[in-house]
Amino acid sequence: MGDGLPLEGVRILDLSRALAGPYATALLADLGAEIIKTESIKGGDSSRSWPPFEDDHSLYFDSANRGKESIAIDFYSQGGRELLWKLAVASDVVVENFRPGVLATMGLDPEALRAAKPGIVIASVSGFGATGPLSQAPGLDQVAQGMSGLMSVTGADADHMYRVGVPIIDMVAGINTALGIAAALVGRDRTGVGAEVSTSLLETGLALGAFQGQKYLSSGEVPEPQGNNHPVLSPYGVFATADIPVIIAVGNQKQWRDACVLLGDPELAGHPDYATGKLRNVNRAALKLVLEGLLAHRTAAEWLPLLRGAAIPAGPIYNYEQAFADPQVRALDMVQTVRRTDGSELPLVRGPISVNRQAPRIRKAPPALGGDTLAVLDRLGLSAEQVAGLVDAGIVLAAPGAAPGTTADAALGAAP
């Protein structure tokens, strides 16, 4: 695309659907990769049918499929299998999140692919991993949140455990997949040989346990939910003020001393119940009452600039309307507006990775099913007659209005 991005020239055949795989390939698109989202002719990515909707557009699908092209193929026809193979060997990377072994049944056996193209990278995301008694079981984010222990430390208390409010394991599995692909491409540049990289929702969820999982492994103590309090640091959580609650995060002794001075009780820093991080954690309930008594003298709007000015991390609790209106979020130009092929405008959150101090640009709106079929096949070297034959035979679907060599680009700029 000529933007000087690190993955320019890398072609990725994206066979994934739902969220984990598409989240990975959206990040790779932000970094310059060409993403050919290859969907079943029978309805495409399952998330196209998931709410919330804007008219006929799934906003769930739209949120994770920026910057991609869509080609729709009959995966299980002979002609479809042949076309999938051509697309795969013309790509640098194949991404899939089927159950282990399904890729081979589609005519894309990993060993055969690597024999035909030793430099190819094959990336897989499954529910439970490639081995073990659940390797063939279907898995979704909340199942992995439950099985990994993540839900057991999220919620008000041990009797009220909650899933995280977004499919966090799906998204982090996508990040892990993107990282694995990037690493495999670096390795290929050095050795000329590609690799198979994989992760699963369960592996990702367990890895997300961090110190909570380590706490059990090393001490045998089973962690429990701490509500909105940090499980090991204090004061670190949600605190009432004169009007609305705020988040205050004290991470070290200096911040603790500075917070006590700022709140008007410098002697509190040396109180025998709160003098060290360990003591503050043990006595967190009593400390919360003391701090909220001090915080009650001013509003959140008054406290936040004072806390930040003292280099004490602090912030409000926003809903999404408030989050997108925040001056810092606006300064980052996190929201960009693109135009779909039907002419409708779509505000999207851009990717989070900047390169050379340049924030990513959404280069293409989420595609209509089969919206780029003709363009993709044209670049693959098929003649107009061959493409027409595939369309007439029902092997591929070309969305109405699609034409060879065109894309549904049209980034309109930052949203208001």
N, C-alpha and C positions, 0 to 999 in steps of 0.2 A: 504493500500500500504506500511505500515511500515515506513512512513516518519515522524511520530509524528505530523501530521497536525491536527488541531482542529476538522475537520469534517470527519475524517477517521471513517468508519463504518456506515456513513449516506448514505442511498440509495435514490436517487431522480429520480422519473419518470417525465421526461421532455417532455410534450406535446406541448411546445411552438414552435413558428416559427417566421421567420423574424429576429427582432433584440432585442426588449426589453426583452423578456423571455430568449432567448439564451444568451444574455449578462449577465443576472443574473446567469444562471447556469454555464457559463464559470468561473465566479468569484468563485462560490461554488466549482467547480472542482479544481481550484487552491488551495483551502483550504482543499482539501482531500476528498470531497464527490464523491461517485460513481454516475455518471450521465448516465441514460439510456434514450437517445434521441429517442423518440418513434414517428415515422413518418408514414404518409399515404403511403400505397403501391403504390399509384398513383402519383409518382413524388417526394414525400417527402416534406421537408421544402421548402416553396415557394422561399426562398432566394437561393436555389441551382440553380435557373434559372436566377439569377440577375448578371449583369456584375459588376466589370471587371472580365475577364476570363483569366486563364492560361491553354491553351489547353481546356479540358472539365471541368476544375475545376473552380467553382465560388469562386473568392477571397473574395467576400462579405460574403459568407457562411463561408469560412475558417477563416475569421477574428474573428468570434464570437463562434466558436464551437470546440475549443481546449479541449482536455482532456475528450471527451465523447465517448460513444458507441452508435451505431445506430441499432435499430430494426425497421423493416418496416412491418406494419400490415394493413389489410383491416379493417378500423375502423367501417364500417357499416355492416359488415357481422356478423351473430350470433356468429360464432367462434371467430372472431376478438374482439367482445365485451367481450366475456368470457375471452379471453386472456388479454385484457386491465384490466379487473377487478382483475385477478390474479396478474398482475404486480403491480397494485395500492396497493392492500392490502399487498404485499410483500415489499412495499417501506415505507420510513419514510415521504417523501414529494412528493406531486403532484404539478407540475407547469404547468399552462396553460395561454394562452392569446387569447382565443376565446371571442366572444361576450358573455355577461352574459346569462346563461341558456344553452349554447351549450354543456357544459360538461355533464349535465344531459341527454341530448339527445344521448350522446355517451355511456350511460350506467354507467356513473360515477357520479351519483347524490351525491353532497357533504354530505348531511345528511345521506344517506345510507352508504357512505364510513366511516363516523365518527362513525356510529352505529356499523359497522363491525370492525373498528379499531380506538378506541377512541384517540389514540396517534398520528394519522396521521395529518400532516400539509398540508393544501391546499392553494396554493398561486396563485393569479390571477392578470393578467394585462389586462385592457380593454382600449378602446379608450377614453371613456367619463365617466366611473364610472357605478356603478350598479343601480343607480336610475336616474330619470330625463328624459326629453323628448328625449334626444339623447343617452340613455343607449344602444339602439340596433343599433345605427348607426356605420358604420365602421369608424375607425380613424387611421390615420398615422401621423408620426412625424411632417411633415410640416403643416398639418392642426392644430395640437396642438400648434405648434409654433405661428401660426397666431392667434388662438383663445385665447391663454393664455396671449397675450400682449408681448411675448418675441420678436417677429419680429418688434414690434413697437419701440423698443429701440435699435435695431441692424441695423446699416447702416450709411450712410454719413450724412443724415439729414431727416427731416420729409417727404420729397418728395422721398426719396430713402431708403426704408426699405428692409432689406435682411434677409433671413433665415441664421441661423448659418451654417457654412460650413460642419458640420457633423450632423447626426441625434441625436442631443444632448438630446432631451427629451426622445427618445427611450432608450438611454444609461443610463440616470439618473433614468428613471423608472426601468430599470434593477437593478441598484444599490439599489434603494429603495426596490425592491422585495427581493433581496438577504439579505438586512438588516432585513426585516420583517420575512423572513424564519429563519435567525439566532436567532432572538429574540424569535420566536415561539418555536424553538428547546430548547432554554434555559428554557422557561416557561414549556415546556413538561417535562424536566428533574426534575423540581421542583414539578409539580402537577400530572404528568402522563397523562395529557390531552393535545391534540393537539389544533390547532386553524386554523381558516381561515383568511388569510391575503390578502389584495388586495390593488392595487393602479390603477391609470389610467394615460394615457398620459396627459389629461387635468389637473388633480390634480397636477401631477408632474410639468407641465409647469407653473401653477399658483404659486406653491411653489418656483420655481426658480426665481420668480420676486424679492424676497428678499426686499431690501430697495427701489427698484423702485416701486413695488406694494404698499409698505407701504407709500411711498411718496404720492401716490394718495389717499389711504384710510385716511390718517391723515390730508392732506392739501387740497385735491381736485384738486391738480395740476397734469396734465397728463404729464408724462415724455416723452421726445423725444430722438431720437438718437443723440449721441455725436461723431459719427465717431470713431476714434481711441483714443479719449480722455476718461479718466475716468469720469463718469457723475457727481461726487461730489468732487473729489480730484484733486488738481493741485499744481505743475506740475506733471502730471501722464498720460503718453501717448507716442506718437511717435514724435521724434524730429530729424530734419536734422542735420548732422554733415558735415565735410569737404568732405565726400564721400557718405556714405549710411546712411539711418536713423537708429536710435536705439530707444529702449523703455527705458524710465527712469521713475521710480515710487517713488515719494517723499510722504511718508505717515505720517510724523510728523514734528514738528518744528525743532527738532535736525537735521533731515535729510535735511531740507530746509536750515538751516544755514550752514551745512557742504557742501552742494551742491554749495552754493554761493561762499564759500571759494575756493573750488576745481575748479570752473569755472573761478575764477580770479576776482570776483566782490563781496567781502564780504559785502559791504555796501548795496547791493541789498536786503539782508535778512531783513533789517529794513525799506525798502522803504514803504512809506505810502499806496501805492496801493497793496503791496504784503506781508505785515508784518504778516498777519494771514491766516489760511487756508480758511476762509470765503472770505477774500479779494482776495486771489489768484484765487479762483473759479470764483468770479464775473469778475475779470479782466484777465481771462485766455488767451484770444486772444492776448492781448498786451504782456503778460508775455511770451507767446510762441515765439514771435518775438525777445524779448530781449535775451532769453536763446539760441535760434538758432544762434543769432549773436555771442554769446560767444562760442558755440559749433563748429562754423565754422572754428576755428583755429586748430582743430585736426581731425584726422580720427576716424571712429568708433572703429577700432582696438586699437587705442591709448586711447580713452576715456573709453572703457568698463572696463579694469583692474583697472583704476584709480577710477572709480565710485564704483566698487565692493570693492576695497580696503578701501574705505571710508564708507563701509556698507550701500551704497545707492543702492537699487535694480535696476538692469539694465541688458539689454540683447539685442541680435540681433533679427531680423525678418528672420526666416529660411523658406525655402521650405523643403519638407520632405527629399530630398537628403541630404541637409545640416544638418537637425536635426539628422538623423541617423549617420552622420559622426562626430558629436560633441564629443569631448573627454569625457565630463561628461556623455553623453548618453552611450557611449561605456563602461565607467567605471561601469555603472549600469547593464551591460549585459542585456539590455532590449530586445534584439532580440535573439531568440533561433531557431535552425533549427531542424525540424522533418522530418520523411520520411513517405509519404503516403503509402497505401497498394499497389499502382501500382509502387512503387519504386521511385517516384519523390520526390525531396527535397522541403521543404516549409519553408522559414523563417517567423517566427511569432513574434509579440510583446507579451511578457509574461504578466501575470497579474501584477497589481501594488501593491499588498499587501504582505509584508514580514512578516514572523512569526519567532520569536526568532532570529531575524537578518538574517534570511535565505530568499532570494528572491524565489518566486515560480518557480517550474520547470514544463515545459509543458510535461506532462506524456504520452500524446497520441496525435497523429495527428488528425485533424478533420476527422470524419468517412465518409466512403462511405455509400450510402443509403443501409441499410440492412447489412452492413459489419460485424455487431456483433450479428446478429439475432440468429445464432446457439449457440454462447457462452452465450448469455443472457438466452435463453430458457433452456440450460443445467444447468445453475445456479438456474433457477426457479424450477428445479426438474423434468422436462419433460423427458420422455424416448426418445431414438432415434427413436422408432416407432411413438410416438406421434408427434415429431418434423417433421418427414418425411411426416406424414399425413397432417400437417398444410401447409407444403411447397407444396405438391402435390395438395391440395385443393385451393391453391392461397390465403390462409388466411395470410400467411407471405411471405416475400421475403428475401432470403438469397443471398447476393452478391456473385458472383463467387469467389472461392478461400477461402471463410470463412470456418472456422472449429471450432467445440466446444472447448471452453477453450482458444482460441487465441485472441489476440488483435493486432491492428495496431500501436504498441507502437513506439519504436525506436526514442528517442530523440538523436540528433546527437551533440548537444552542441550549444555554442554561434555562431551566424553568424559572418562572417568576417566583 
